[in-house]
């Protein structure tokens, strides 16, 4: 079984241009993401890790870091389209590929391994993505972060079979009688989506052939295109240390939060 970890790293972010090159406590964001990917890949034999970008500056930095980099067109509308464009340039397509966003430097390597292992257990799975059930303290942190960066952090609704029903940049579900629930448990009913996906390669190709969907455009979440077109998204529940940054870096304010976390808690890996 051929596996791959692709890191789409786009320079032209409208909210944060040059984001993959931004420094976080002495390391570029891209360097941190590559370290996560290589650590995650250690247990597997037939696996490829590569960066894919539209920008010469990012490609040059990837080369400085000793990474494989595949150039893809600036016209790719999403990270998933960029990953598909990249794997079309490989001699052998992977059976399963994880799209590790280039702005997710705090992704625990164990999470990536859980996705690979879930696919090995169920090779018919179409898309696999991780979620984390938030403690009340982490839910409060997410609410606080959204006061200044409302589009940071995505939450998910999942069913009893761990299939995703919906995702939103709004915190869902809305919680009635929250005080009662807090008294009963340290864990909230809110699942935060950890922004990476594992795709069966044929499903990635199908997904990228579909037009943008209604709710995808409204929320800015490409996974809603999958749900609106009947693609099944299986989730894996993961445990993350309380306080660890769980969303991607979407703004300069997120850089400050990341550096504060590292200053207080040390390096994540």
C-alpha positions in Angstrom: 0.0 0.0 0.0 1.5 3.3 -1.1 1.1 6.2 1.2 1.9 9.9 0.9 1.8 13.1 2.9 1.3 16.2 0.8 1.9 19.7 2.2 0.2 22.3 0.0 1.9 25.6 0.8 0.5 28.7 -1.0 2.1 32.1 -0.9 -0.9 34.1 -2.0 -3.2 33.8 1.0 -5.6 36.7 1.0 -5.7 36.9 4.8 -2.0 36.3 5.4 0.3 36.5 2.3 3.5 34.5 2.6 2.2 32.5 5.5 4.3 29.3 5.0 7.4 31.5 5.3 6.3 33.2 8.5 8.6 32.6 11.5 7.3 31.0 14.6 9.9 31.1 17.5 12.9 30.8 15.2 11.5 28.3 12.6 9.5 28.9 9.5 5.9 27.5 9.5 6.8 25.3 6.6 9.8 23.9 8.5 7.6 23.0 11.4 5.0 21.3 9.2 7.7 19.3 7.5 9.1 18.2 10.8 5.6 17.0 11.8 5.2 15.1 8.5 8.6 13.3 8.7 8.0 12.4 12.3 4.6 10.9 11.4 6.1 9.0 8.4 8.7 7.1 10.5 6.8 3.9 11.0 5.9 3.4 7.3 8.0 1.9 4.6 6.4 2.9 1.3 5.6 6.6 2.0 6.4 9.9 0.3 6.5 13.3 1.9 6.4 16.3 -0.4 5.6 20.1 -0.5 3.5 21.5 -3.4 3.4 25.2 -4.1 2.8 27.8 -6.8 5.5 30.1 -5.6 9.2 30.2 -6.3 10.1 31.6 -2.9 8.4 28.7 -1.1 10.0 26.2 -3.5 13.4 27.7 -2.8 12.8 27.5 1.0 11.6 23.9 0.7 14.8 23.1 -1.2 16.9 24.7 1.6 15.1 22.4 4.0 15.9 19.3 1.9 12.3 18.7 1.0 10.8 17.3 -2.2 8.8 20.1 -3.8 6.4 19.8 -6.7 5.4 23.0 -8.5 1.7 23.4 -9.3 -0.3 26.1 -11.0 -1.4 29.3 -9.2 -4.8 28.6 -10.6 -5.4 25.7 -8.2 -8.5 26.9 -6.2 -7.9 24.8 -3.1 -5.2 22.8 -1.3 -6.9 19.6 -2.4 -6.7 20.7 -6.1 -3.0 21.5 -5.6 -2.4 18.0 -4.1 -4.2 16.3 -7.0 -2.1 18.4 -9.5 1.0 17.3 -7.7 0.3 13.6 -7.5 -0.5 13.6 -11.3 3.2 14.4 -11.7 4.3 11.3 -9.7 5.3 8.1 -11.5 3.1 6.1 -9.1 -0.1 7.4 -7.5 -0.4 6.7 -3.8 -3.3 4.6 -2.7 -4.0 7.0 0.1 -2.8 10.5 0.6 -3.0 12.9 3.6 -3.4 16.5 2.8 -1.4 18.2 5.7 -2.1 21.9 5.4 1.0 24.0 5.3 -0.5 26.2 8.0 -0.9 23.4 10.6 2.5 23.3 12.4 1.0 22.0 15.7 -0.5 18.9 14.3 0.6 16.0 16.5 2.4 13.3 14.4 0.3 10.6 16.1 -2.8 12.1 14.6 -1.4 11.5 11.1 -0.6 7.9 12.0 -4.1 7.4 13.3 -5.5 8.4 9.9 -3.2 6.1 8.1 -3.9 3.2 10.4 -7.7 3.8 10.1 -7.4 3.5 6.3 -5.4 0.3 6.7 -8.2 -1.1 8.8 -10.8 0.0 6.3 -9.4 0.5 2.8 -12.9 1.3 1.5 -13.0 4.5 3.5 -13.4 7.5 1.2 -12.1 10.4 3.4 -10.8 10.3 6.9 -10.3 13.3 9.1 -9.6 13.8 12.8 -11.7 15.6 15.4 -11.1 16.3 19.1 -13.8 16.6 21.7 -13.0 19.8 23.6 -12.7 20.2 27.3 -14.7 23.1 28.7 -11.5 25.0 29.2 -10.5 24.5 25.5 -14.0 25.5 24.4 -13.6 28.7 26.4 -10.2 29.3 24.7 -11.8 28.8 21.2 -14.6 31.2 22.0 -12.0 33.8 23.2 -9.9 33.3 20.0 -13.0 33.9 17.8 -13.5 37.3 19.3 -10.5 38.6 17.3 -10.2 35.9 14.6 -13.7 34.6 13.9 -12.7 32.3 11.1 -10.0 30.5 13.0 -11.1 27.0 14.2 -13.7 24.7 12.7 -16.2 22.6 14.6 -18.0 19.4 13.5 -21.1 17.4 14.2 -20.6 13.7 14.0 -23.0 10.8 14.4 -22.7 7.7 16.6 -20.8 5.8 13.8 -18.2 8.7 13.8 -19.3 9.9 10.4 -19.2 13.6 9.9 -22.6 15.2 9.4 -21.5 18.9 9.2 -18.7 21.4 9.7 -18.8 25.1 10.5 -16.7 28.1 11.4 -19.4 28.8 13.9 -19.1 26.8 17.1 -21.7 24.0 16.8 -23.8 22.7 18.5 -25.3 25.6 20.4 -25.5 24.5 24.0 -28.5 25.0 26.1 -28.2 24.5 29.9 -24.5 24.7 29.7 -24.0 25.2 33.4 -25.7 21.9 34.1 -23.5 20.1 31.5 -20.4 21.7 33.0 -21.3 20.3 36.4 -21.7 16.8 35.0 -18.5 16.4 33.0 -15.1 18.0 32.2 -15.7 17.4 28.5 -17.9 19.6 26.4 -20.1 18.3 23.5 -18.2 20.3 20.9 -15.8 18.6 18.5 -13.1 20.7 16.9 -12.0 19.6 13.5 -8.3 19.2 13.1 -7.6 20.5 9.6 -6.1 17.6 7.7 -7.7 15.0 5.4 -6.8 11.6 4.3 -8.1 10.8 0.8 -8.4 7.6 -1.2 -6.8 8.8 -4.4 -9.8 8.1 -6.6 -12.0 10.0 -4.2 -9.7 13.0 -4.3 -9.9 13.0 -8.1 -13.7 12.8 -7.9 -13.9 15.6 -5.3 -11.7 18.0 -7.3 -13.9 17.4 -10.4 -17.0 18.8 -8.6 -18.0 22.5 -8.7 -17.9 24.5 -5.5 -21.0 23.9 -3.5 -23.4 26.4 -1.9 -22.3 26.0 1.7 -18.7 25.6 0.8 -18.8 29.1 -0.6 -20.7 30.5 2.4 -18.4 29.0 5.0 -15.2 28.8 3.1 -14.9 25.1 4.0 -14.1 22.7 1.1 -15.2 19.6 3.1 -18.8 20.9 2.8 -18.5 20.2 -0.9 -17.9 16.5 0.0 -20.9 16.3 2.2 -23.2 18.2 -0.2 -22.2 15.6 -2.9 -22.6 12.5 -0.8 -18.9 11.8 -0.2 -18.6 10.1 3.2 -16.2 11.6 5.7 -15.2 9.2 8.5 -13.7 10.8 11.6 -11.2 9.6 14.1 -11.4 10.8 17.6 -8.0 11.9 19.0 -6.7 13.0 22.4 -4.8 16.3 22.5 -3.1 17.9 25.5 -5.4 20.6 26.9 -4.3 24.0 25.7 -2.5 22.8 22.6 -3.3 25.0 19.6 -5.7 22.9 17.5 -6.5 25.2 14.5 -4.3 26.3 11.7 -2.4 29.6 11.5 -4.8 32.0 9.7 -3.5 35.4 10.8 -0.6 37.3 12.4 -2.6 37.1 15.7 -2.4 33.3 15.5 1.4 33.6 15.2 1.5 35.5 18.5 -0.8 32.8 20.1 1.5 30.1 18.8 4.7 31.8 20.1 3.0 32.3 23.5 2.1 28.6 23.6 5.7 27.6 22.8 7.1 30.0 25.4 4.9 28.6 28.1 4.8 24.9 27.2 7.9 24.3 25.0 8.2 22.8 21.6 5.2 20.6 20.6 7.4 17.8 19.1 
